[in-house]
Amino acid sequence: MPESVTTALDNDVSALDNDATCVVCPHLWREHDPLGARYCTATTVSALTRGCICG
C-alpha cells in the first residue's frame, strides 16, 4: 500500500504572526474567514487551479 503524503498547513487564521499571502488568492492568510481558509487549504492540498471565493 502506498504511503499517504499530507501537507501541514497553518489553519489558524487568527495568529498574529500569520502575515503570509495565501498561495491560492491575493489575500493575507490572516484575512481569511473559516470558509475561505478551508477552501484555500483544500485547493492547495489538492493542487487545484480555481479562483478565489473571498469575493
All heavy atoms as atom14 arrays in JSON, in Angstrom:
{
  "sequence": "MPESVTTALDNDVSALDNDATCVVCPHLWREHDPLGARYCTATTVSALTRGCICG",
  "atom14_mask": [
    [1, 1, 1, 1, 1, 1, 1, 1, 0, 0, 0, 0, 0, 0],
    [1, 1, 1, 1, 1, 1, 1, 0, 0, 0, 0, 0, 0, 0],
    [1, 1, 1, 1, 1, 1, 1, 1, 1, 0, 0, 0, 0, 0],
    [1, 1, 1, 1, 1, 1, 0, 0, 0, 0, 0, 0, 0, 0],
    [1, 1, 1, 1, 1, 1, 1, 0, 0, 0, 0, 0, 0, 0],
    [1, 1, 1, 1, 1, 1, 1, 0, 0, 0, 0, 0, 0, 0],
    [1, 1, 1, 1, 1, 1, 1, 0, 0, 0, 0, 0, 0, 0],
    [1, 1, 1, 1, 1, 0, 0, 0, 0, 0, 0, 0, 0, 0],
    [1, 1, 1, 1, 1, 1, 1, 1, 0, 0, 0, 0, 0, 0],
    [1, 1, 1, 1, 1, 1, 1, 1, 0, 0, 0, 0, 0, 0],
    [1, 1, 1, 1, 1, 1, 1, 1, 0, 0, 0, 0, 0, 0],
    [1, 1, 1, 1, 1, 1, 1, 1, 0, 0, 0, 0, 0, 0],
    [1, 1, 1, 1, 1, 1, 1, 0, 0, 0, 0, 0, 0, 0],
    [1, 1, 1, 1, 1, 1, 0, 0, 0, 0, 0, 0, 0, 0],
    [1, 1, 1, 1, 1, 0, 0, 0, 0, 0, 0, 0, 0, 0],
    [1, 1, 1, 1, 1, 1, 1, 1, 0, 0, 0, 0, 0, 0],
    [1, 1, 1, 1, 1, 1, 1, 1, 0, 0, 0, 0, 0, 0],
    [1, 1, 1, 1, 1, 1, 1, 1, 0, 0, 0, 0, 0, 0],
    [1, 1, 1, 1, 1, 1, 1, 1, 0, 0, 0, 0, 0, 0],
    [1, 1, 1, 1, 1, 0, 0, 0, 0, 0, 0, 0, 0, 0],
    [1, 1, 1, 1, 1, 1, 1, 0, 0, 0, 0, 0, 0, 0],
    [1, 1, 1, 1, 1, 1, 0, 0, 0, 0, 0, 0, 0, 0],
    [1, 1, 1, 1, 1, 1, 1, 0, 0, 0, 0, 0, 0, 0],
    [1, 1, 1, 1, 1, 1, 1, 0, 0, 0, 0, 0, 0, 0],
    [1, 1, 1, 1, 1, 1, 0, 0, 0, 0, 0, 0, 0, 0],
    [1, 1, 1, 1, 1, 1, 1, 0, 0, 0, 0, 0, 0, 0],
    [1, 1, 1, 1, 1, 1, 1, 1, 1, 1, 0, 0, 0, 0],
    [1, 1, 1, 1, 1, 1, 1, 1, 0, 0, 0, 0, 0, 0],
    [1, 1, 1, 1, 1, 1, 1, 1, 1, 1, 1, 1, 1, 1],
    [1, 1, 1, 1, 1, 1, 1, 1, 1, 1, 1, 0, 0, 0],
    [1, 1, 1, 1, 1, 1, 1, 1, 1, 0, 0, 0, 0, 0],
    [1, 1, 1, 1, 1, 1, 1, 1, 1, 1, 0, 0, 0, 0],
    [1, 1, 1, 1, 1, 1, 1, 1, 0, 0, 0, 0, 0, 0],
    [1, 1, 1, 1, 1, 1, 1, 0, 0, 0, 0, 0, 0, 0],
    [1, 1, 1, 1, 1, 1, 1, 1, 0, 0, 0, 0, 0, 0],
    [1, 1, 1, 1, 0, 0, 0, 0, 0, 0, 0, 0, 0, 0],
    [1, 1, 1, 1, 1, 0, 0, 0, 0, 0, 0, 0, 0, 0],
    [1, 1, 1, 1, 1, 1, 1, 1, 1, 1, 1, 0, 0, 0],
    [1, 1, 1, 1, 1, 1, 1, 1, 1, 1, 1, 1, 0, 0],
    [1, 1, 1, 1, 1, 1, 0, 0, 0, 0, 0, 0, 0, 0],
    [1, 1, 1, 1, 1, 1, 1, 0, 0, 0, 0, 0, 0, 0],
    [1, 1, 1, 1, 1, 0, 0, 0, 0, 0, 0, 0, 0, 0],
    [1, 1, 1, 1, 1, 1, 1, 0, 0, 0, 0, 0, 0, 0],
    [1, 1, 1, 1, 1, 1, 1, 0, 0, 0, 0, 0, 0, 0],
    [1, 1, 1, 1, 1, 1, 1, 0, 0, 0, 0, 0, 0, 0],
    [1, 1, 1, 1, 1, 1, 0, 0, 0, 0, 0, 0, 0, 0],
    [1, 1, 1, 1, 1, 0, 0, 0, 0, 0, 0, 0, 0, 0],
    [1, 1, 1, 1, 1, 1, 1, 1, 0, 0, 0, 0, 0, 0],
    [1, 1, 1, 1, 1, 1, 1, 0, 0, 0, 0, 0, 0, 0],
    [1, 1, 1, 1, 1, 1, 1, 1, 1, 1, 1, 0, 0, 0],
    [1, 1, 1, 1, 0, 0, 0, 0, 0, 0, 0, 0, 0, 0],
    [1, 1, 1, 1, 1, 1, 0, 0, 0, 0, 0, 0, 0, 0],
    [1, 1, 1, 1, 1, 1, 1, 1, 0, 0, 0, 0, 0, 0],
    [1, 1, 1, 1, 1, 1, 0, 0, 0, 0, 0, 0, 0, 0],
    [1, 1, 1, 1, 0, 0, 0, 0, 0, 0, 0, 0, 0, 0]
  ],
  "atom14_positions": [
    [[0.84, -1.18, 0.0], [0.0, 0.0, 0.0], [0.89, 1.24, 0.0], [1.78, 1.36, 0.81], [-0.89, -0.05, 1.24], [-1.81, 1.12, 1.36], [-2.79, 0.95, 2.86], [-4.37, 1.29, 2.22], [0.0, 0.0, 0.0], [0.0, 0.0, 0.0], [0.0, 0.0, 0.0], [0.0, 0.0, 0.0], [0.0, 0.0, 0.0], [0.0, 0.0, 0.0]],
    [[0.64, 2.2, -0.91], [1.48, 3.4, -0.97], [1.29, 4.28, 0.26], [0.23, 4.33, 0.86], [0.99, 4.13, -2.22], [-0.19, 3.4, -2.72], [-0.35, 2.15, -1.94], [0.0, 0.0, 0.0], [0.0, 0.0, 0.0], [0.0, 0.0, 0.0], [0.0, 0.0, 0.0], [0.0, 0.0, 0.0], [0.0, 0.0, 0.0], [0.0, 0.0, 0.0]],
    [[2.36, 4.97, 0.59], [2.32, 5.87, 1.74], [1.51, 7.11, 1.4], [1.6, 7.63, 0.3], [3.73, 6.3, 2.13], [4.28, 5.54, 3.29], [5.62, 6.1, 3.71], [5.7, 7.28, 4.06], [6.58, 5.33, 3.68], [0.0, 0.0, 0.0], [0.0, 0.0, 0.0], [0.0, 0.0, 0.0], [0.0, 0.0, 0.0], [0.0, 0.0, 0.0]],
    [[0.75, 7.56, 2.35], [-0.02, 8.78, 2.18], [0.85, 9.98, 2.54], [1.56, 9.96, 3.53], [-1.26, 8.73, 3.08], [-1.94, 9.94, 3.01], [0.0, 0.0, 0.0], [0.0, 0.0, 0.0], [0.0, 0.0, 0.0], [0.0, 0.0, 0.0], [0.0, 0.0, 0.0], [0.0, 0.0, 0.0], [0.0, 0.0, 0.0], [0.0, 0.0, 0.0]],
    [[0.78, 11.01, 1.74], [1.54, 12.22, 2.0], [0.56, 13.32, 2.39], [-0.42, 13.56, 1.7], [2.33, 12.66, 0.74], [3.05, 13.96, 1.0], [3.28, 11.58, 0.32], [0.0, 0.0, 0.0], [0.0, 0.0, 0.0], [0.0, 0.0, 0.0], [0.0, 0.0, 0.0], [0.0, 0.0, 0.0], [0.0, 0.0, 0.0], [0.0, 0.0, 0.0]],
    [[0.81, 13.94, 3.5], [-0.02, 15.05, 3.93], [0.79, 16.33, 4.0], [1.98, 16.29, 4.27], [-0.66, 14.78, 5.32], [0.31, 14.21, 6.16], [-1.86, 13.9, 5.22], [0.0, 0.0, 0.0], [0.0, 0.0, 0.0], [0.0, 0.0, 0.0], [0.0, 0.0, 0.0], [0.0, 0.0, 0.0], [0.0, 0.0, 0.0], [0.0, 0.0, 0.0]],
    [[0.14, 17.41, 3.74], [0.77, 18.71, 3.8], [0.28, 19.42, 5.04], [-0.93, 19.56, 5.24], [0.42, 19.54, 2.56], [0.79, 18.82, 1.41], [1.13, 20.88, 2.59], [0.0, 0.0, 0.0], [0.0, 0.0, 0.0], [0.0, 0.0, 0.0], [0.0, 0.0, 0.0], [0.0, 0.0, 0.0], [0.0, 0.0, 0.0], [0.0, 0.0, 0.0]],
    [[1.2, 19.86, 5.88], [0.83, 20.58, 7.09], [0.63, 22.05, 6.74], [1.53, 22.7, 6.24], [1.9, 20.42, 8.15], [0.0, 0.0, 0.0], [0.0, 0.0, 0.0], [0.0, 0.0, 0.0], [0.0, 0.0, 0.0], [0.0, 0.0, 0.0], [0.0, 0.0, 0.0], [0.0, 0.0, 0.0], [0.0, 0.0, 0.0], [0.0, 0.0, 0.0]],
    [[-0.55, 22.56, 6.99], [-0.85, 23.95, 6.76], [-1.31, 24.58, 8.06], [-1.97, 23.94, 8.86], [-1.95, 24.11, 5.71], [-1.62, 23.57, 4.32], [-2.85, 23.66, 3.44], [-0.48, 24.34, 3.7], [0.0, 0.0, 0.0], [0.0, 0.0, 0.0], [0.0, 0.0, 0.0], [0.0, 0.0, 0.0], [0.0, 0.0, 0.0], [0.0, 0.0, 0.0]],
    [[-0.97, 25.82, 8.26], [-1.39, 26.53, 9.46], [-2.77, 27.12, 9.21], [-2.91, 28.14, 8.55], [-0.38, 27.62, 9.81], [-0.73, 28.35, 11.1], [-1.72, 27.95, 11.76], [-0.01, 29.29, 11.44], [0.0, 0.0, 0.0], [0.0, 0.0, 0.0], [0.0, 0.0, 0.0], [0.0, 0.0, 0.0], [0.0, 0.0, 0.0], [0.0, 0.0, 0.0]],
    [[-3.8, 26.46, 9.73], [-5.16, 26.93, 9.52], [-5.6, 27.96, 10.54], [-6.73, 28.41, 10.51], [-6.14, 25.76, 9.54], [-6.07, 24.95, 8.27], [-5.8, 25.49, 7.22], [-6.28, 23.67, 8.37], [0.0, 0.0, 0.0], [0.0, 0.0, 0.0], [0.0, 0.0, 0.0], [0.0, 0.0, 0.0], [0.0, 0.0, 0.0], [0.0, 0.0, 0.0]],
    [[-4.71, 28.33, 11.44], [-5.06, 29.33, 12.45], [-4.96, 30.71, 11.83], [-3.92, 31.36, 11.88], [-4.14, 29.19, 13.67], [-4.53, 30.16, 14.78], [-5.57, 30.83, 14.65], [-3.79, 30.23, 15.77], [0.0, 0.0, 0.0], [0.0, 0.0, 0.0], [0.0, 0.0, 0.0], [0.0, 0.0, 0.0], [0.0, 0.0, 0.0], [0.0, 0.0, 0.0]],
    [[-6.05, 31.17, 11.23], [-6.03, 32.46, 10.56], [-5.99, 33.62, 11.54], [-5.77, 34.75, 11.15], [-7.22, 32.63, 9.59], [-7.13, 31.63, 8.47], [-8.53, 32.52, 10.32], [0.0, 0.0, 0.0], [0.0, 0.0, 0.0], [0.0, 0.0, 0.0], [0.0, 0.0, 0.0], [0.0, 0.0, 0.0], [0.0, 0.0, 0.0], [0.0, 0.0, 0.0]],
    [[-6.2, 33.34, 12.82], [-6.19, 34.41, 13.82], [-4.8, 34.66, 14.4], [-4.62, 35.57, 15.19], [-7.16, 34.09, 14.95], [-6.73, 32.93, 15.65], [0.0, 0.0, 0.0], [0.0, 0.0, 0.0], [0.0, 0.0, 0.0], [0.0, 0.0, 0.0], [0.0, 0.0, 0.0], [0.0, 0.0, 0.0], [0.0, 0.0, 0.0], [0.0, 0.0, 0.0]],
    [[-3.81, 33.86, 14.04], [-2.46, 34.02, 14.57], [-1.92, 35.39, 14.18], [-1.97, 35.78, 13.03], [-1.55, 32.92, 14.05], [0.0, 0.0, 0.0], [0.0, 0.0, 0.0], [0.0, 0.0, 0.0], [0.0, 0.0, 0.0], [0.0, 0.0, 0.0], [0.0, 0.0, 0.0], [0.0, 0.0, 0.0], [0.0, 0.0, 0.0], [0.0, 0.0, 0.0]],
    [[-1.41, 36.12, 15.16], [-0.92, 37.48, 14.91], [0.27, 37.51, 13.97], [0.48, 38.49, 13.27], [-0.55, 38.14, 16.24], [-1.72, 38.39, 17.19], [-1.19, 38.95, 18.5], [-2.73, 39.34, 16.57], [0.0, 0.0, 0.0], [0.0, 0.0, 0.0], [0.0, 0.0, 0.0], [0.0, 0.0, 0.0], [0.0, 0.0, 0.0], [0.0, 0.0, 0.0]],
    [[1.06, 36.44, 13.96], [2.25, 36.42, 13.11], [1.97, 35.79, 11.75], [2.88, 35.5, 11.0], [3.38, 35.67, 13.82], [3.03, 34.22, 14.11], [1.84, 33.87, 14.08], [3.97, 33.45, 14.38], [0.0, 0.0, 0.0], [0.0, 0.0, 0.0], [0.0, 0.0, 0.0], [0.0, 0.0, 0.0], [0.0, 0.0, 0.0], [0.0, 0.0, 0.0]],
    [[0.74, 35.6, 11.41], [0.38, 34.94, 10.16], [0.16, 35.98, 9.07], [-0.94, 36.2, 8.6], [-0.88, 34.09, 10.37], [-0.87, 32.87, 9.49], [-0.16, 32.84, 8.51], [-1.67, 31.89, 9.83], [0.0, 0.0, 0.0], [0.0, 0.0, 0.0], [0.0, 0.0, 0.0], [0.0, 0.0, 0.0], [0.0, 0.0, 0.0], [0.0, 0.0, 0.0]],
    [[1.24, 36.66, 8.65], [1.19, 37.71, 7.64], [1.51, 37.2, 6.24], [1.72, 38.0, 5.33], [2.15, 38.84, 7.99], [1.65, 39.68, 9.15], [0.42, 39.72, 9.36], [2.48, 40.28, 9.85], [0.0, 0.0, 0.0], [0.0, 0.0, 0.0], [0.0, 0.0, 0.0], [0.0, 0.0, 0.0], [0.0, 0.0, 0.0], [0.0, 0.0, 0.0]],
    [[1.53, 35.9, 6.06], [1.85, 35.33, 4.75], [0.69, 35.56, 3.79], [-0.48, 35.55, 4.18], [2.13, 33.84, 4.89], [0.0, 0.0, 0.0], [0.0, 0.0, 0.0], [0.0, 0.0, 0.0], [0.0, 0.0, 0.0], [0.0, 0.0, 0.0], [0.0, 0.0, 0.0], [0.0, 0.0, 0.0], [0.0, 0.0, 0.0], [0.0, 0.0, 0.0]],
    [[1.0, 35.74, 2.53], [-0.01, 35.84, 1.49], [-0.43, 34.42, 1.12], [0.41, 33.53, 1.0], [0.54, 36.56, 0.25], [0.97, 37.86, 0.64], [-0.52, 36.68, -0.83], [0.0, 0.0, 0.0], [0.0, 0.0, 0.0], [0.0, 0.0, 0.0], [0.0, 0.0, 0.0], [0.0, 0.0, 0.0], [0.0, 0.0, 0.0], [0.0, 0.0, 0.0]],
    [[-1.71, 34.23, 0.93], [-2.24, 32.93, 0.54], [-1.68, 32.54, -0.83], [-1.51, 33.39, -1.7], [-3.76, 33.01, 0.49], [-4.57, 31.48, 0.04], [0.0, 0.0, 0.0], [0.0, 0.0, 0.0], [0.0, 0.0, 0.0], [0.0, 0.0, 0.0], [0.0, 0.0, 0.0], [0.0, 0.0, 0.0], [0.0, 0.0, 0.0], [0.0, 0.0, 0.0]],
    [[-1.41, 31.27, -1.03], [-0.89, 30.8, -2.33], [-2.0, 30.62, -3.36], [-1.72, 30.46, -4.54], [-0.07, 29.5, -2.19], [1.15, 29.71, -1.33], [-0.93, 28.38, -1.64], [0.0, 0.0, 0.0], [0.0, 0.0, 0.0], [0.0, 0.0, 0.0], [0.0, 0.0, 0.0], [0.0, 0.0, 0.0], [0.0, 0.0, 0.0], [0.0, 0.0, 0.0]],
    [[-3.26, 30.67, -2.93], [-4.39, 30.49, -3.83], [-4.97, 31.82, -4.29], [-5.31, 32.0, -5.44], [-5.49, 29.63, -3.15], [-6.73, 29.53, -4.02], [-4.96, 28.26, -2.81], [0.0, 0.0, 0.0], [0.0, 0.0, 0.0], [0.0, 0.0, 0.0], [0.0, 0.0, 0.0], [0.0, 0.0, 0.0], [0.0, 0.0, 0.0], [0.0, 0.0, 0.0]],
    [[-5.09, 32.75, -3.36], [-5.7, 34.04, -3.67], [-4.77, 35.17, -3.22], [-3.79, 34.93, -2.54], [-7.07, 34.14, -2.98], [-7.0, 34.29, -1.19], [0.0, 0.0, 0.0], [0.0, 0.0, 0.0], [0.0, 0.0, 0.0], [0.0, 0.0, 0.0], [0.0, 0.0, 0.0], [0.0, 0.0, 0.0], [0.0, 0.0, 0.0], [0.0, 0.0, 0.0]],
    [[-5.08, 36.39, -3.6], [-4.17, 37.51, -3.3], [-4.29, 38.08, -1.89], [-3.75, 39.14, -1.62], [-4.58, 38.55, -4.34], [-6.03, 38.31, -4.57], [-6.18, 36.81, -4.46], [0.0, 0.0, 0.0], [0.0, 0.0, 0.0], [0.0, 0.0, 0.0], [0.0, 0.0, 0.0], [0.0, 0.0, 0.0], [0.0, 0.0, 0.0], [0.0, 0.0, 0.0]],
    [[-4.97, 37.39, -0.99], [-5.2, 37.94, 0.35], [-4.2, 37.4, 1.37], [-3.62, 36.34, 1.18], [-6.62, 37.59, 0.8], [-7.66, 38.1, -0.13], [-8.3, 37.28, -1.03], [-8.14, 39.35, -0.33], [-9.15, 38.0, -1.74], [-9.07, 39.26, -1.34], [0.0, 0.0, 0.0], [0.0, 0.0, 0.0], [0.0, 0.0, 0.0], [0.0, 0.0, 0.0]],
    [[-4.02, 38.16, 2.45], [-3.21, 37.67, 3.56], [-3.94, 36.49, 4.2], [-5.17, 36.48, 4.27], [-2.98, 38.76, 4.6], [-2.16, 39.95, 4.16], [-2.11, 40.99, 5.28], [-0.77, 39.53, 3.76], [0.0, 0.0, 0.0], [0.0, 0.0, 0.0], [0.0, 0.0, 0.0], [0.0, 0.0, 0.0], [0.0, 0.0, 0.0], [0.0, 0.0, 0.0]],
    [[-3.18, 35.51, 4.67], [-3.79, 34.32, 5.25], [-4.66, 34.68, 6.45], [-5.75, 34.15, 6.63], [-2.7, 33.32, 5.63], [-3.27, 32.04, 6.12], [-3.15, 31.52, 7.37], [-4.08, 31.11, 5.4], [-3.82, 30.33, 7.47], [-4.41, 30.05, 6.27], [-4.58, 31.08, 4.1], [-5.2, 28.97, 5.89], [-5.36, 29.99, 3.71], [-5.66, 28.96, 4.6]],
    [[-4.23, 35.65, 7.26], [-4.99, 36.0, 8.46], [-6.3, 36.71, 8.14], [-7.16, 36.86, 8.99], [-4.14, 36.87, 9.39], [-3.72, 38.19, 8.83], [-2.86, 38.95, 9.84], [-2.05, 39.96, 9.21], [-2.49, 41.18, 8.91], [-3.71, 41.52, 9.21], [-1.68, 42.05, 8.33], [0.0, 0.0, 0.0], [0.0, 0.0, 0.0], [0.0, 0.0, 0.0]],
    [[-6.5, 37.14, 6.9], [-7.74, 37.8, 6.49], [-8.84, 36.82, 6.09], [-9.96, 37.22, 5.83], [-7.48, 38.77, 5.35], [-6.62, 39.95, 5.75], [-6.26, 40.85, 4.6], [-6.45, 40.46, 3.42], [-5.75, 41.94, 4.86], [0.0, 0.0, 0.0], [0.0, 0.0, 0.0], [0.0, 0.0, 0.0], [0.0, 0.0, 0.0], [0.0, 0.0, 0.0]],
    [[-8.52, 35.53, 6.01], [-9.5, 34.52, 5.62], [-10.5, 34.26, 6.74], [-10.12, 34.18, 7.91], [-8.8, 33.21, 5.28], [-8.08, 33.22, 3.97], [-6.99, 34.01, 3.74], [-8.29, 32.5, 2.84], [-6.56, 33.79, 2.51], [-7.33, 32.89, 1.94], [0.0, 0.0, 0.0], [0.0, 0.0, 0.0], [0.0, 0.0, 0.0], [0.0, 0.0, 0.0]],
    [[-11.76, 34.1, 6.37], [-12.74, 33.61, 7.32], [-12.64, 32.08, 7.32], [-11.88, 31.52, 6.51], [-14.14, 34.11, 6.97], [-14.67, 33.61, 5.62], [-14.03, 32.73, 4.99], [-15.72, 34.09, 5.2], [0.0, 0.0, 0.0], [0.0, 0.0, 0.0], [0.0, 0.0, 0.0], [0.0, 0.0, 0.0], [0.0, 0.0, 0.0], [0.0, 0.0, 0.0]],
    [[-13.34, 31.38, 8.2], [-13.2, 29.91, 8.25], [-13.5, 29.22, 6.91], [-12.82, 28.27, 6.54], [-14.2, 29.49, 9.33], [-14.26, 30.68, 10.24], [-14.15, 31.88, 9.32], [0.0, 0.0, 0.0], [0.0, 0.0, 0.0], [0.0, 0.0, 0.0], [0.0, 0.0, 0.0], [0.0, 0.0, 0.0], [0.0, 0.0, 0.0], [0.0, 0.0, 0.0]],
    [[-14.5, 29.7, 6.18], [-14.82, 29.08, 4.89], [-13.71, 29.32, 3.87], [-13.3, 28.42, 3.14], [-16.15, 29.61, 4.35], [-16.62, 29.03, 3.03], [-16.81, 27.52, 3.14], [-17.91, 29.68, 2.6], [0.0, 0.0, 0.0], [0.0, 0.0, 0.0], [0.0, 0.0, 0.0], [0.0, 0.0, 0.0], [0.0, 0.0, 0.0], [0.0, 0.0, 0.0]],
    [[-13.2, 30.54, 3.83], [-12.1, 30.86, 2.92], [-10.85, 30.06, 3.24], [-10.16, 29.57, 2.35], [0.0, 0.0, 0.0], [0.0, 0.0, 0.0], [0.0, 0.0, 0.0], [0.0, 0.0, 0.0], [0.0, 0.0, 0.0], [0.0, 0.0, 0.0], [0.0, 0.0, 0.0], [0.0, 0.0, 0.0], [0.0, 0.0, 0.0], [0.0, 0.0, 0.0]],
    [[-10.55, 29.88, 4.54], [-9.38, 29.09, 4.94], [-9.55, 27.64, 4.51], [-8.61, 27.02, 3.99], [-9.18, 29.16, 6.45], [0.0, 0.0, 0.0], [0.0, 0.0, 0.0], [0.0, 0.0, 0.0], [0.0, 0.0, 0.0], [0.0, 0.0, 0.0], [0.0, 0.0, 0.0], [0.0, 0.0, 0.0], [0.0, 0.0, 0.0], [0.0, 0.0, 0.0]],
    [[-10.74, 27.11, 4.68], [-10.99, 25.72, 4.27], [-10.88, 25.56, 2.76], [-10.28, 24.61, 2.25], [-12.38, 25.3, 4.76], [-12.7, 23.87, 4.45], [-14.01, 23.48, 5.06], [-14.32, 22.11, 4.67], [-15.39, 21.47, 5.06], [-16.24, 22.04, 5.87], [-15.61, 20.25, 4.65], [0.0, 0.0, 0.0], [0.0, 0.0, 0.0], [0.0, 0.0, 0.0]],
    [[-11.46, 26.48, 2.01], [-11.44, 26.45, 0.55], [-10.01, 26.55, 0.03], [-9.59, 25.74, -0.81], [-12.28, 27.61, 0.01], [-12.32, 27.71, -1.49], [-13.3, 27.06, -2.21], [-11.4, 28.49, -2.18], [-13.35, 27.17, -3.6], [-11.44, 28.6, -3.55], [-12.42, 27.94, -4.26], [-12.47, 28.05, -5.62], [0.0, 0.0, 0.0], [0.0, 0.0, 0.0]],
    [[-9.26, 27.51, 0.52], [-7.89, 27.7, 0.03], [-6.98, 26.55, 0.46], [-6.09, 26.16, -0.29], [-7.35, 29.06, 0.48], [-8.14, 30.44, -0.38], [0.0, 0.0, 0.0], [0.0, 0.0, 0.0], [0.0, 0.0, 0.0], [0.0, 0.0, 0.0], [0.0, 0.0, 0.0], [0.0, 0.0, 0.0], [0.0, 0.0, 0.0], [0.0, 0.0, 0.0]],
    [[-7.2, 26.0, 1.64], [-6.42, 24.85, 2.08], [-6.7, 23.65, 1.18], [-5.78, 22.97, 0.73], [-6.74, 24.5, 3.55], [-6.37, 25.61, 4.36], [-5.96, 23.28, 4.01], [0.0, 0.0, 0.0], [0.0, 0.0, 0.0], [0.0, 0.0, 0.0], [0.0, 0.0, 0.0], [0.0, 0.0, 0.0], [0.0, 0.0, 0.0], [0.0, 0.0, 0.0]],
    [[-7.97, 23.39, 0.91], [-8.35, 22.27, 0.03], [-7.8, 22.46, -1.38], [-7.34, 21.51, -2.01], [-9.86, 22.11, -0.01], [0.0, 0.0, 0.0], [0.0, 0.0, 0.0], [0.0, 0.0, 0.0], [0.0, 0.0, 0.0], [0.0, 0.0, 0.0], [0.0, 0.0, 0.0], [0.0, 0.0, 0.0], [0.0, 0.0, 0.0], [0.0, 0.0, 0.0]],
    [[-7.82, 23.7, -1.86], [-7.28, 24.0, -3.18], [-5.79, 23.7, -3.24], [-5.29, 23.09, -4.19], [-7.54, 25.47, -3.55], [-8.95, 25.71, -3.52], [-6.99, 25.82, -4.92], [0.0, 0.0, 0.0], [0.0, 0.0, 0.0], [0.0, 0.0, 0.0], [0.0, 0.0, 0.0], [0.0, 0.0, 0.0], [0.0, 0.0, 0.0], [0.0, 0.0, 0.0]],
    [[-5.06, 24.1, -2.2], [-3.62, 23.87, -2.15], [-3.29, 22.38, -2.04], [-2.48, 21.86, -2.8], [-3.0, 24.61, -0.94], [-3.3, 25.99, -1.07], [-1.5, 24.41, -0.88], [0.0, 0.0, 0.0], [0.0, 0.0, 0.0], [0.0, 0.0, 0.0], [0.0, 0.0, 0.0], [0.0, 0.0, 0.0], [0.0, 0.0, 0.0], [0.0, 0.0, 0.0]],
    [[-3.94, 21.7, -1.11], [-3.64, 20.28, -0.87], [-3.99, 19.44, -2.09], [-3.27, 18.49, -2.42], [-4.41, 19.78, 0.39], [-4.33, 18.28, 0.53], [-3.86, 20.45, 1.63], [0.0, 0.0, 0.0], [0.0, 0.0, 0.0], [0.0, 0.0, 0.0], [0.0, 0.0, 0.0], [0.0, 0.0, 0.0], [0.0, 0.0, 0.0], [0.0, 0.0, 0.0]],
    [[-5.06, 19.78, -2.78], [-5.49, 19.0, -3.94], [-4.84, 19.46, -5.24], [-5.13, 18.9, -6.3], [-7.02, 19.1, -4.09], [-7.64, 18.6, -2.94], [0.0, 0.0, 0.0], [0.0, 0.0, 0.0], [0.0, 0.0, 0.0], [0.0, 0.0, 0.0], [0.0, 0.0, 0.0], [0.0, 0.0, 0.0], [0.0, 0.0, 0.0], [0.0, 0.0, 0.0]],
    [[-4.0, 20.48, -5.17], [-3.31, 21.04, -6.35], [-4.3, 21.42, -7.44], [-4.09, 21.13, -8.61], [-2.25, 20.06, -6.86], [0.0, 0.0, 0.0], [0.0, 0.0, 0.0], [0.0, 0.0, 0.0], [0.0, 0.0, 0.0], [0.0, 0.0, 0.0], [0.0, 0.0, 0.0], [0.0, 0.0, 0.0], [0.0, 0.0, 0.0], [0.0, 0.0, 0.0]],
    [[-5.38, 22.07, -7.04], [-6.4, 22.5, -7.99], [-6.08, 23.9, -8.5], [-5.41, 24.67, -7.83], [-7.78, 22.52, -7.31], [-8.26, 21.19, -6.75], [-9.54, 21.4, -5.95], [-8.47, 20.19, -7.85], [0.0, 0.0, 0.0], [0.0, 0.0, 0.0], [0.0, 0.0, 0.0], [0.0, 0.0, 0.0], [0.0, 0.0, 0.0], [0.0, 0.0, 0.0]],
    [[-6.58, 24.2, -9.67], [-6.47, 25.57, -10.18], [-7.89, 26.12, -10.24], [-8.67, 25.79, -11.11], [-5.83, 25.6, -11.59], [-6.54, 24.71, -12.44], [-4.38, 25.19, -11.54], [0.0, 0.0, 0.0], [0.0, 0.0, 0.0], [0.0, 0.0, 0.0], [0.0, 0.0, 0.0], [0.0, 0.0, 0.0], [0.0, 0.0, 0.0], [0.0, 0.0, 0.0]],
    [[-8.2, 26.91, -9.25], [-9.51, 27.55, -9.2], [-9.34, 28.92, -8.54], [-8.37, 29.17, -7.84], [-10.53, 26.69, -8.48], [-10.16, 26.3, -7.07], [-11.18, 25.34, -6.5], [-10.86, 24.97, -5.12], [-11.6, 24.17, -4.39], [-12.69, 23.66, -4.89], [-11.25, 23.88, -3.16], [0.0, 0.0, 0.0], [0.0, 0.0, 0.0], [0.0, 0.0, 0.0]],
    [[-10.3, 29.77, -8.78], [-10.2, 31.14, -8.3], [-10.54, 31.3, -6.84], [-10.86, 30.35, -6.13], [0.0, 0.0, 0.0], [0.0, 0.0, 0.0], [0.0, 0.0, 0.0], [0.0, 0.0, 0.0], [0.0, 0.0, 0.0], [0.0, 0.0, 0.0], [0.0, 0.0, 0.0], [0.0, 0.0, 0.0], [0.0, 0.0, 0.0], [0.0, 0.0, 0.0]],
    [[-10.52, 32.52, -6.43], [-10.77, 32.92, -5.05], [-12.28, 32.95, -4.78], [-13.06, 33.35, -5.63], [-10.16, 34.31, -4.87], [-10.4, 35.03, -3.26], [0.0, 0.0, 0.0], [0.0, 0.0, 0.0], [0.0, 0.0, 0.0], [0.0, 0.0, 0.0], [0.0, 0.0, 0.0], [0.0, 0.0, 0.0], [0.0, 0.0, 0.0], [0.0, 0.0, 0.0]],
    [[-12.68, 32.56, -3.56], [-14.09, 32.7, -3.17], [-14.27, 33.85, -2.2], [-15.35, 34.06, -1.68], [-14.65, 31.41, -2.56], [-14.0, 31.07, -1.23], [-14.59, 30.27, -3.52], [-14.8, 30.09, -0.4], [0.0, 0.0, 0.0], [0.0, 0.0, 0.0], [0.0, 0.0, 0.0], [0.0, 0.0, 0.0], [0.0, 0.0, 0.0], [0.0, 0.0, 0.0]],
    [[-13.21, 34.57, -1.93], [-13.25, 35.64, -0.93], [-14.14, 36.79, -1.36], [-14.58, 37.56, -0.54], [-11.84, 36.14, -0.62], [-10.77, 34.86, 0.06], [0.0, 0.0, 0.0], [0.0, 0.0, 0.0], [0.0, 0.0, 0.0], [0.0, 0.0, 0.0], [0.0, 0.0, 0.0], [0.0, 0.0, 0.0], [0.0, 0.0, 0.0], [0.0, 0.0, 0.0]],
    [[-14.37, 36.91, -2.65], [-15.29, 37.91, -3.16], [-14.76, 39.24, -3.21], [-14.68, 40.26, -3.11], [0.0, 0.0, 0.0], [0.0, 0.0, 0.0], [0.0, 0.0, 0.0], [0.0, 0.0, 0.0], [0.0, 0.0, 0.0], [0.0, 0.0, 0.0], [0.0, 0.0, 0.0], [0.0, 0.0, 0.0], [0.0, 0.0, 0.0], [0.0, 0.0, 0.0]]
  ]
}
